[in-house]
Amino acid sequence: MSVVKIIELVGESPLGWEDAMKQIIAEAQMTLRGITRIGVVEQDIRMINDKIDVWRVRAQVSFRVERPHE
């Protein structure tokens, strides 16, 4: 039997949405094992003085829950 946990991560980049997504993937790969899916939930931008400050991506990361063998 398999159980999957889903968390949300937000990536930011001054370069664009693709780079913001790469930030999410890199962080997820460093801190999680058993990733099964990463899906974009929302994309937005933060504006300062009528100019784009950062591009943001909110994504759901799914990964298998690991339990010690009993």
Number of C-alpha atoms within 10 A of each C-alpha: 2 6 9 13 13 16 10 14 19 17 21 23 18 14 12 15 19 14 17 21 25 15 17 21 16 10 13 17 11 8 7 12 12 12 16 12 11 19 12 14 12 11 15 12 17 13 11 9 6 7 9 13 15 18 21 22 24 19 22 18 21 19 19 15 13 12 7 4 4 3
